[in-house]
């Protein structure tokens, strides 16, 4: 068979694969709506059931580029949409809590998990810290879809979403620093790590603001808004460029898309408006892309399950995840909210923040890097990360509405 025919066959198989993901996503969304549970839970289970382990209908391992596209673009666009829902006025009230959760909170979580992994999984201390750094970040792709279905108090909702956006930079730096130490590829001092973190944050902020302002200005109803009829498409371009430019410059791509969404969602603050018709078209357009992204991300995550490792290290991995849920997260919330007297958080709101702490795309991607580099203990790390994803989504995400109602933090 000629090279052209091989490429055509691969392209056709990929199209069928994407169609399969879409069909499973539609059915999963329908089931989730009928059962009144978050659709991401159904998508994850569908990924496990229809992945290589069982029916093998969805197997994306042969398409690494498509896999990266789904995970990176999908999570970035969902984060962009999350940023659009954040209001600067509300974010200003909780900025101290968000900053502490996204920085100090990451290090507390990583340290607590590292201690648990060292004693339970019998991993070397360096590998234990690596595992802690992987699961330390909360995941916007998991949180935002859940909050689409459960109406939480705005200040509380925007605090948790903002945390999941900003902690990416801290989690990524911690992970890369620990990985460099474990693999002995390079030596990094504390000063270098801090400088790298500051650099990532600044690049993410600057790129996000600049790209969003240019995009929104060109699609606004101002005199220079020459592309105002194409506002929905420009919103997609903003998300892609913010992520890619930031990553190319060494910044945090996820932070950049969140900031871009924040600017686009608060465009009136910058005296920019979009006409009603393209605005409404843009809302529907972005909702469709976000829905497709959510379907694809969690179905693909489900297909990545390594059943043998999960069986072999399952109970020990579960114990580490329980430490994450019932020790690390409560500790983080108690310490980090104590610094913010202005927010005046109630105990019910703190308890809700302790419970809503899903693990998803970003930890899965970092775990994939560890597996591909065959870092010592990678099988245990992979098993524990997937256990964290499964447990937090099945238990915490699916019970968010019930917990919010019990704690009386639902928006009236």
N, C-alpha and C positions, 0 to 999 in steps of 0.2 A: 504494500500500500504506500502511495506517495506521501510525502510530508504534508502536502496540502490537504489530502483526505484525512490524515491523522488529526490535523488541527480542526477540521470540520467536525469530525466525530467527537472530539473533546469539547468543542463549543456546543454541540447538540446535547451532549451528556450534561454539561453545566447548566444549560437552559432547562432541561428536564429536572435537574436537581433543585434549581430555584423555584420551578413550578411546584415541585413536591413540598418544599418548605412553605410556600405560600398557601397551598391547600391545607397542610397540617395546621398552619397558623390560623386560618379562617375557622377550621373546625374547633381548634383549641380555644379560640376567643369565644366562640358560641357556647362551648361547654362551660367555660369560666363564668360567662354571663348568667347562664342558667343555674349554676351551682353557687353563684355569688362569692367566688373566690378570685384572687388576682390571676389574670390570664398568664402572667409569666410563670406561674407554678405549673400550669398545664403544658405550656411550651417546653419547659425543662423536662417534664416527664415524657412528653412526646419525643423529644430528642433522644432520650435514653431508649425508649421502646422501638423507635423506627431507625435508630442508628446502627452502627456495625455490630453491636452485641447481639441484637435480636433480629429484626426484620431486614436490616441493612438497606432500607430504601433511601435514607439520607446518609451519605458518606462523603464528607467534604475533604477528607485527608488527601485525596488526589489533586485537590485544587487549593494549594496553600495561599495563592494570591487572593482568591475569592474568600477564603477563610479570614485573612487579615483585613480585607475590605469590609466584610460584615462586622467583625469585632471592633475595628478601629473607627470606621466611618459611622457605624450604627450607634456606638456609645457616644461618639462626639456629637452627633446630631441630636440625640436624646438630651444630652447635657446642654446643648445650645437652646433647645426648647425649654428646658428647666430654667435657664438663665432669663429667658423672656418673661417668665412668670414672676420673677423676683422684682419687688419694688424697692427702689433705693431708699425711700423714706423708712420702710420697715427694716431693711438691712442695716441701716444706720443705728437703729435701736439695739441690735443684737450683735454688732460687729466684734465686740470683745469675746463673746461666747463662741462665735464662729471661728475667730482667729485661734483661740485656745484649743478648741476641739480639733481643728485642722492641723495644728502643729504639735503642741504638747500631747494632745490626745493620741496622735499617731505613735509617738515614742513610748507612751505608757502602755498602749495596746501591744506593741511589738515586744516590749520588755516582759510583760506578763505572760504572753504566749511563749516566748523564748524559755522562760523558767519552766512552764508546764511541759513543753516539748522535750526539754533536757531530761526531766525526771520520768516522764511517761513514755516517750518514744525512744529514749536512750540515744538521742542524737548528740553529736559534738556541739559544744556551746555556740560555735560560729554558724553551724547549719541550723541550730535552733533559732538563732537571731534572724537568719535569712528567712525562715518560715514565718517568724513573727512579723517581719517587714512586709511580707507578701500579703498577709491577711489584715494588716493594720488599717488599710484604707477602706472606708465605706464606698458603696458603689451607686453612682447616680442612675445608671441604666436600670437598676433594680428599684430604687426608691421612687423616682419620678412617675413611672407607670402606676405604682401602687397609690400614690397621692392623687393621681388622675381619677381614681375610683373611690377614694376615701377623702372626704372634705375635712381637713384639719384646720385648727386656728391658724390664720395666716402667718403670724409671727413665728409660731412653732414650726410650721411647715417649711417656711423659707429659711429658717435656721438650719434644719436638717439637710435640706437640699444644698444650701450654700456650703455647709461643711463637706459634703460629699464631692463638691466641685473643687474646693480649695485644697483639700488634703491630698489630692493627686500629686502635686509637686513635692510635698514633704515625703509621701510614701515612695515616690519614684527615686528621689535622691537617697533615701535610706536604703532602699533595695539595691540600687546600683553600687553604693559604697560597700555594703556588706558582701555583695556578690563578688566585687573586685577583691575583697579580702579573702574570701573563701577559695576563689580560683587562682589567687596570687597573680592576677594579670597585671595589676598595678597597685601602688601604694598611695593612699590618700590620707592626708592629715585632716584633723578636725577643722582647721582654718579653710582648707580647700573645699571641704564638704559644705561649710556654711556659705562660702562665696558662690559655689555652684548653685546652692538652693536659692540665694538672693537673685542670681542671674536668671535662673529659670522663671522665678516669679515675675521679675521685671519685664522680661521678654514676653511672657504670657500676657501680662497686663497691657503693655504698650501695643502689641500686635492686635490683641482683641479689640481694644478701643479704636485704633486707627482703621482697621479693616471694616468694622461695623459702622463707624461714622461716614466713611467714604461710600459704602454700600447703601446705607439708609439715605444719605444726602442725594445720591444719584437716582434713587427711586422715590423720592419725596415729591410733594406738590410745589416745591420751590422752583424758581426760574432755572436753576441748574439741575433740577430733577428730570433729566432728559430720558430716563428709562423708567418713569413711574408706572407705565403699563406692564412692566416686567418685574414688578416688586416681588411676587412670589418666587420667581426663579432666582432673583438676586439674593433673597434670604438663604437659599440653598448654597449659592456661591460664597456668601459670607462665612457660613459654617465651614465649608471645605477649605477656603483660603486661610481663615484664622488658624485652623488646626495645622495645616501643612506648612505655612510660613513660620509659625512658632516652632514647630518641630525641626525645620531646616536650620533655624537660627539657634537651636539648642535650648529653647524655652519649653514650657509645659503646654502641650497642645490642648489638653483637656481644660486647663485653666483659661486658655485663650478663647476657646469656643464658648465657655461659660460667660466670660466677660463680654464677648461679642453679643451673646444673647441678652445679657443684662443691659447693654447699651441700646440694642434694637428694641427691647421691650420697654425702655424708658425714654424713647425718642423725643417725647414732648418736653422732657427736661432740657434737651438740646435744641428746642424750638424747631423740630422737624415733624412733619405730619405726612401721612399717606392717605390718599382718597379712599372713600368707603369701599368701592367696588374691588380695587386691587387688594385692599386690606383683608376683606372677607375671603377673597380667592386665596390669599396667602395663608390664612388660618387653616382652610380645608386642605390646601396643598401640603403644608407642613405636618398636619395631623396624619395624612396618608403615609408620608415618608416615615414619620416616627412610629406608626403602627407596624409598617413592614419591617423597620429596623428592629423593633422589639421582638417581633415574631422570629426573625432570622437569628438574632443574637442568642436567645435562650434555647432555641431548638439546636443550634450548632453547639452550644455549651453542653447540652445533654448528650450529644453524639460523642463528646470527648471523654466520656466516662471510661476509666480503666478498671474494669470489674475485678480483675485478679488482684490488683493492688488494694482495691477497696475492701475485698474480702479478707485479704491477708492482714491489713493494718486497720480494719474498720473500727473495732471497739476502742483501740487506743486513740485513733483519729477523732472519734466521737467525744472522748473525754477532753481532748484539747479544745474542740469546738465548744463544749459546754463551759470550759474555762473562759473562752472568748465571750460567750453570751452572758454568763452569770457572775463573772468576776471582773474581767478586763473592762467591759463596756460600762457597768455601773460605776466602777472606780474612775473611769475617764470622765463621765458626766458629772459626778460629784465634785471632782477636783476642778474641772474646767469651768463649770458654771459658778463656782464659788468666787471667781475673779470678777464676775459681772454683776455688780449690785444694781446697776441701772435697769437691767432686763427684768429683775424681780421675778424670777421663775418660781412657779408653785411646785409643790412636791409631785402633783399629778403630771405636770409638764416634764419634770425631770425623769419620772418613771417612764413616760412615753418615749423620751429620747434614749433611755437605756434599752428599751425593747426594740425600737426601730433601728436596726443596724445590719442591713443585708450585705452579703458578700456576693460578688458577681463577676462582671466582665474584666475589670482591671486586675484583680487577683488571679483570674484564670489566665490572662495574657502573660503576667509575670511568671506564673507557674510554668507556662509553656516555654518560656526562655530557659528556666532551670532544667526542664526535661530535655530540651534540644541541646543544651551544653553538657548534659550528663553529669551534672554536679553531684558529688557524693551525697547519697540520701535522697536523690530526686524522686524515687518511687514513693517514699514515705511523704515527702512534701506534696507531690501531686495528689495522693490519696487524701491527705488532710485538707488541702485547699478545696478539692471537690466536695468533701464531706461538709465543709463550711458553707459552700454554695447551696448544696441540697438542703441542709438543715435550716439555714437562715431563711431560705425562700419558702420551703414547705411549712415551717413552723411560724416564723416571725412575719413574713410577708402576708401569708394567708390569714393571720389572726390580727392584722393591723386594725381593721375596722372594729372588731370586737373589743380589743384593748382600748382603742380610742373612745369607744362608747362607754366602757366601764370607768375610764379615767375622766370622762366628761371633757374631752378636748376637741370634740367635733365642732365644726363651724355651723352655727345655727342658720 
